[in-house]
Amino acid sequence: MSSSTIASRLKIHRDGPEFSRLVWGAFRIANNRETSEIASIARTVDTCLDAGITTIDHADIYGGYRVEALFGEMLATRPDLRNRIELVTKCGIALTGPARPEHRVKHYNSTADHIRRSLENSLRNLKVDHVDLLLLHRPDPLLDAAEVAEVLEALVAEGKTRAVGVSNYTPSQFSMLQSKLTIPLMANQIELSVTHTAPLYDGTLDACVNYGIVPMAWSPLGGGRLFDREKGNPQLVDLLTSLAEHYGMPGPGTMALAWLLRLPSKPLPIIGSTDPERVTALARATEIEFDLQDWFQVLEVASGRPVP
């Protein structure tokens, strides 16, 4: 059993901002009346800060374009929080629905005008003058890399975002956009969990190491699939539960996050719970470092086969 703790903060790039090792995703706060209450949002953020989680992940589309505005209303009542958190937001996906009646079909929009308007709208909704990181939410087959590079550089120069990056990009897509930029892309937010290990093998994590950035991991608990014994992998749940007892951790979810934190690319898992007790429990993942053989045992059970 290893008792080594994981660094609670790190720089996402040598020239970039410093983030907490775990990130809180605000995407669920518009899900129901209780979680959308200003006091409830503030309570969850306070819980995150108490647990060492200072980085908050947003996207313009979350909650049908409602989440950023709800969070901004909370910040307006708690201005003391702004200097204690780092804000991440994403743009580029265009959803249909009441908030965007002009959209006939879900699509991507990576034009310079859309990126600029999206970020400026996010700043208004969040009631802040800048974010710490702006990400392009999805690869866009119509993306003009030179046009996008120009607007991203301008937004950094204007101080509207401290850094820029991408989300869900393959290594070649990342490299293509970076080749047009004179500033570094500082993040790639990807799906990564013990139930989704493809980035370990397809070059995505290798590219992050090569570019000197840390990946951000969305759905680090498999979107809840990890704990579904009927549709998921009950042997994996049993193993993570047993390891949680061995390491003195609250449960399998905490161990699943600790498993990710062991990766040398130093991913930042994004947790989306709005339950303060669960946030506190998951944050304990930074307290341990997986034993080498325990880590490979989890990989074996998750993949259904031993390593070659």
C-alpha positions as a printed NumPy array, in Angstrom:
array([[  0.   ,   0.   ,   0.   ],
       [  1.335,   3.406,  -1.031],
       [  0.629,   6.46 ,   1.106],
       [  2.318,   8.954,  -1.23 ],
       [  0.064,  11.903,  -1.957],
       [ -0.476,  13.341,  -5.43 ],
       [  0.405,  17.018,  -5.914],
       [ -2.821,  18.922,  -5.345],
       [ -2.033,  21.57 ,  -7.997],
       [  0.02 ,  21.842, -11.151],
       [  0.608,  24.098, -14.123],
       [ -1.24 ,  22.898, -17.208],
       [  1.717,  24.096, -19.337],
       [  5.055,  25.607, -18.422],
       [  3.706,  29.02 , -19.516],
       [  0.134,  28.41 , -18.424],
       [ -2.106,  28.8  , -15.39 ],
       [ -2.023,  26.522, -12.367],
       [ -5.065,  24.293, -11.857],
       [ -6.195,  21.921,  -9.122],
       [ -5.602,  18.202,  -9.77 ],
       [ -9.343,  17.582,  -9.629],
       [-11.76 ,  19.851, -11.486],
       [-15.426,  20.415, -10.709],
       [-17.756,  20.363, -13.719],
       [-20.759,  22.657, -13.293],
       [-22.752,  21.071, -16.125],
       [-25.424,  19.516, -13.862],
       [-26.436,  22.59 , -11.867],
       [-29.367,  23.375, -14.188],
       [-30.736,  19.826, -13.946],
       [-33.362,  20.57 , -11.322],
       [-34.713,  23.293,  -9.081],
       [-32.668,  22.328,  -6.045],
       [-29.27 ,  22.239,  -7.754],
       [-29.971,  25.482,  -9.645],
       [-30.593,  27.493,  -6.475],
       [-27.9  ,  30.103,  -5.913],
       [-27.309,  28.961,  -2.33 ],
       [-26.893,  25.363,  -3.512],
       [-24.327,  26.326,  -6.152],
       [-22.386,  28.4  ,  -3.627],
       [-22.453,  25.545,  -1.115],
       [-21.01 ,  23.125,  -3.671],
       [-18.266,  25.577,  -4.662],
       [-17.395,  26.124,  -1.   ],
       [-17.195,  22.352,  -0.562],
       [-14.887,  22.108,  -3.577],
       [-12.594,  24.802,  -2.182],
       [-12.486,  23.092,   1.21 ],
       [-11.427,  19.914,  -0.614],
       [ -8.731,  21.669,  -2.641],
       [-10.717,  21.797,  -5.892],
       [-10.374,  25.307,  -7.3  ],
       [-10.854,  24.784, -11.049],
       [-14.415,  24.989, -12.415],
       [-15.333,  23.627, -15.842],
       [-18.075,  25.183, -17.997],
       [-19.246,  25.26 , -21.596],
       [-21.565,  27.756, -23.238],
       [-24.071,  25.001, -24.117],
       [-24.395,  23.379, -20.686],
       [-27.926,  23.237, -19.34 ],
       [-29.349,  24.438, -22.643],
       [-27.157,  27.56 , -22.439],
       [-28.252,  28.209, -18.833],
       [-25.438,  26.97 , -16.584],
       [-22.99 ,  29.855, -17.034],
       [-25.689,  32.414, -16.224],
       [-26.684,  30.526, -13.072],
       [-23.068,  30.358, -11.982],
       [-22.648,  34.069, -12.732],
       [-25.639,  34.905, -10.55 ],
       [-23.956,  32.976,  -7.746],
       [-20.667,  34.824,  -8.277],
       [-22.509,  38.14 ,  -8.127],
       [-23.658,  37.257,  -4.61 ],
       [-20.233,  35.838,  -3.654],
       [-17.595,  38.078,  -5.272],
       [-15.074,  36.723,  -2.746],
       [-14.969,  33.488,  -4.712],
       [-13.672,  34.87 ,  -8.013],
       [-10.035,  35.18 ,  -6.951],
       [-10.113,  31.714,  -5.408],
       [-11.148,  29.785,  -8.52 ],
       [ -9.999,  29.165, -12.085],
       [-12.678,  29.202, -14.779],
       [-12.655,  27.026, -17.89 ],
       [-15.223,  27.318, -20.652],
       [-15.778,  25.817, -24.081],
       [-17.403,  26.912, -27.337],
       [-18.028,  25.693, -30.862],
       [-21.073,  23.419, -30.515],
       [-24.376,  24.924, -31.698],
       [-27.432,  23.256, -30.181],
       [-31.045,  23.481, -31.274],
       [-33.715,  24.507, -28.767],
       [-35.545,  27.469, -27.272],
       [-32.337,  29.314, -26.367],
       [-31.163,  29.27 , -29.996],
       [-34.283,  29.307, -32.242],
       [-32.16 ,  30.248, -35.24 ],
       [-30.432,  26.842, -35.166],
       [-32.211,  24.378, -37.479],
       [-29.841,  21.485, -36.793],
       [-27.138,  20.715, -34.264],
       [-23.842,  21.713, -35.81 ],
       [-20.354,  23.053, -35.104],
       [-19.331,  26.65 , -35.635],
       [-15.63 ,  27.42 , -35.451],
       [-15.685,  30.724, -37.297],
       [-13.728,  33.56 , -35.727],
       [-16.908,  35.575, -35.229],
       [-18.656,  32.74 , -33.399],
       [-15.686,  31.984, -31.152],
       [-15.376,  35.65 , -30.188],
       [-19.104,  36.139, -29.609],
       [-19.327,  32.905, -27.619],
       [-16.504,  33.853, -25.266],
       [-17.788,  37.403, -24.803],
       [-21.247,  36.015, -24.056],
       [-19.73 ,  33.568, -21.546],
       [-17.944,  36.431, -19.808],
       [-21.215,  38.36 , -19.532],
       [-23.068,  35.328, -18.207],
       [-20.342,  34.447, -15.726],
       [-20.024,  38.116, -14.759],
       [-16.237,  38.081, -15.066],
       [-13.749,  39.937, -17.251],
       [-11.742,  36.872, -18.241],
       [-11.573,  33.088, -18.023],
       [ -8.455,  31.084, -17.339],
       [ -8.862,  28.676, -20.23 ],
       [-10.98 ,  28.671, -23.404],
       [-11.403,  25.378, -25.255],
       [-12.801,  24.527, -28.683],
       [-15.409,  21.964, -27.677],
       [-15.253,  19.511, -30.593],
       [-13.22 ,  18.982, -33.766],
       [-14.996,  20.704, -36.648],
       [-14.571,  19.385, -40.224],
       [-15.106,  22.948, -41.502],
       [-12.56 ,  24.53 , -39.154],
       [-10.24 ,  27.007, -40.882],
       [ -7.102,  26.61 , -38.79 ],
       [ -5.533,  29.93 , -39.824],
       [ -8.733,  31.856, -39.021],
       [ -9.167,  30.098, -35.686],
       [ -5.534,  30.644, -34.734],
       [ -5.854,  34.363, -35.397],
       [ -8.918,  34.827, -33.194],
       [ -7.519,  32.657, -30.37 ],
       [ -4.33 ,  34.701, -30.302],
       [ -6.345,  37.919, -30.299],
       [ -8.521,  36.808, -27.367],
       [ -5.417,  35.971, -25.323],
       [ -3.793,  39.307, -26.25 ],
       [ -6.966,  41.151, -25.211],
       [ -6.909,  39.429, -21.81 ],
       [-10.28 ,  37.767, -22.269],
       [ -8.739,  34.35 , -21.647],
       [ -5.395,  33.482, -20.094],
       [ -4.949,  30.375, -22.211],
       [ -6.527,  28.42 , -25.059],
       [ -6.871,  24.747, -25.876],
       [ -9.114,  22.129, -27.413],
       [-11.414,  19.31 , -26.414],
       [-11.829,  15.857, -27.95 ],
       [ -9.043,  16.435, -30.491],
       [ -6.97 ,  13.627, -31.942],
       [ -3.182,  14.082, -31.959],
       [ -3.215,  14.998, -35.674],
       [ -6.017,  17.535, -35.191],
       [ -4.143,  19.06 , -32.277],
       [ -0.929,  19.234, -34.282],
       [ -2.664,  20.805, -37.281],
       [ -4.154,  23.662, -35.248],
       [ -0.977,  24.171, -33.21 ],
       [  1.006,  24.552, -36.432],
       [ -0.946,  27.739, -37.225],
       [ -0.517,  29.285, -33.767],
       [  2.335,  31.34 , -32.349],
       [  1.075,  30.618, -28.826],
       [  0.724,  27.128, -27.34 ],
       [ -2.489,  25.192, -27.034],
       [ -2.439,  24.41 , -23.327],
       [ -5.009,  21.648, -22.922],
       [ -6.909,  18.841, -24.574],
       [-10.041,  17.808, -22.692],
       [-10.789,  14.182, -23.554],
       [-12.926,  11.287, -22.444],
       [-10.759,   9.176, -20.151],
       [-11.602,   6.695, -17.424],
       [-10.933,   3.164, -16.284],
       [-13.877,   2.205, -18.552],
       [-12.546,   4.242, -21.503],
       [ -8.837,   3.607, -21.855],
       [ -8.389,   4.22 , -25.602],
       [ -6.304,   7.403, -25.037],
       [ -3.659,   5.251, -23.328],
       [ -3.002,   3.528, -26.646],
       [ -4.098,   5.807, -29.515],
       [ -1.446,   8.478, -29.034],
       [ -3.664,  11.067, -27.349],
       [ -1.869,  11.02 , -23.994],
       [  1.502,  10.671, -25.706],
       [  0.782,  13.87 , -27.638],
       [ -0.046,  15.711, -24.417],
       [  3.316,  14.708, -22.978],
       [  5.083,  15.707, -26.19 ],
       [  3.49 ,  19.153, -26.149],
       [  4.061,  19.636, -22.433],
       [  0.387,  19.944, -21.531],
       [ -1.846,  18.052, -19.14 ],
       [ -5.029,  16.387, -20.398],
       [ -8.361,  17.14 , -18.761],
       [-10.482,  13.999, -18.341],
       [-14.234,  14.251, -18.796],
       [-16.492,  11.417, -17.623],
       [-13.702,  10.026, -15.4  ],
       [-16.229,   7.714, -13.714],
       [-17.628,   6.467, -17.004],
       [-20.765,   8.588, -16.785],
       [-21.986,   6.332, -13.989],
       [-21.477,   3.168, -16.093],
       [-18.686,   2.182, -13.758],
       [-21.209,   1.484, -10.982],
       [-23.901,  -0.218, -13.123],
       [-23.507,  -3.89 , -12.267],
       [-25.998,  -5.026, -14.91 ],
       [-24.648,  -3.02 , -17.856],
       [-21.118,  -2.501, -16.599],
       [-18.32 ,  -4.64 , -15.207],
       [-19.232,  -6.037, -11.765],
       [-15.753,  -7.561, -11.35 ],
       [-14.251,  -4.097, -11.753],
       [-16.624,  -2.63 ,  -9.166],
       [-15.729,  -5.415,  -6.751],
       [-12.009,  -4.868,  -7.281],
       [-12.193,  -1.098,  -6.843],
       [-14.34 ,  -1.565,  -3.732],
       [-11.798,  -3.99 ,  -2.29 ],
       [ -8.949,  -1.617,  -3.092],
       [-10.833,   1.261,  -1.477],
       [-10.947,  -0.729,   1.744],
       [ -7.261,  -1.594,   1.403],
       [ -6.217,   2.041,   0.89 ],
       [ -8.715,   3.428,   3.42 ],
       [-10.648,   5.355,   0.776],
       [-14.41 ,   6.093,   0.75 ],
       [-15.39 ,   3.929,  -2.217],
       [-14.775,   2.684,  -5.77 ],
       [-15.277,   6.108,  -7.354],
       [-12.415,   7.574,  -5.369],
       [-10.189,   4.699,  -6.443],
       [-11.177,   5.131, -10.106],
       [ -9.995,   8.742,  -9.917],
       [ -6.793,   7.764,  -8.095],
       [ -6.128,   5.259, -10.892],
       [ -6.22 ,   8.115, -13.425],
       [ -4.022,  10.358, -11.288],
       [ -1.305,   7.677, -11.417],
       [ -0.839,   8.232, -15.167],
       [  2.42 ,  10.075, -16.016],
       [  0.537,  12.51 , -18.272],
       [ -1.016,  13.867, -15.027],
       [ -4.647,  14.155, -16.175],
       [ -7.098,  16.42 , -14.39 ],
       [-10.33 ,  14.447, -13.834],
       [-13.537,  16.502, -14.013],
       [-16.114,  15.416, -11.454],
       [-19.715,  16.501, -11.916],
       [-21.417,  15.662,  -8.64 ],
       [-23.545,  18.345,  -6.987],
       [-23.645,  16.378,  -3.716],
       [-21.183,  18.036,  -1.289],
       [-20.534,  14.786,   0.593],
       [-19.691,  12.962,  -2.62 ],
       [-17.428,  15.791,  -3.78 ],
       [-15.538,  15.564,  -0.492],
       [-15.214,  11.786,  -0.811],
       [-13.987,  11.902,  -4.42 ],
       [-11.45 ,  14.621,  -3.588],
       [ -9.622,  12.135,  -1.379],
       [ -8.283,  10.523,  -4.558],
       [ -5.303,  12.882,  -4.307],
       [ -4.291,  11.373,  -0.96 ],
       [ -2.784,   8.185,  -2.373],
       [ -0.672,   6.853,  -5.193],
       [ -1.623,   3.496,  -6.646],
       [  0.734,   0.604,  -6.086],
       [  2.159,  -0.478,  -9.457],
       [  0.705,  -3.993,  -9.425],
       [ -2.661,  -2.819,  -8.086],
       [ -2.817,  -0.362, -10.999],
       [ -2.189,  -3.094, -13.571],
       [ -4.689,  -5.391, -11.875],
       [ -7.358,  -2.733, -12.381],
       [ -6.33 ,  -2.367, -16.03 ],
       [ -6.535,  -6.13 , -16.51 ],
       [-10.017,  -6.416, -14.997],
       [-11.249,  -3.308, -16.849],
       [-10.038,  -4.585, -20.233],
       [-10.858,  -8.233, -19.613],
       [ -7.354,  -9.423, -20.428],
       [ -3.83 ,  -9.25 , -19.04 ],
       [ -1.325,  -6.939, -20.647],
       [  0.454,  -8.602, -23.599]])
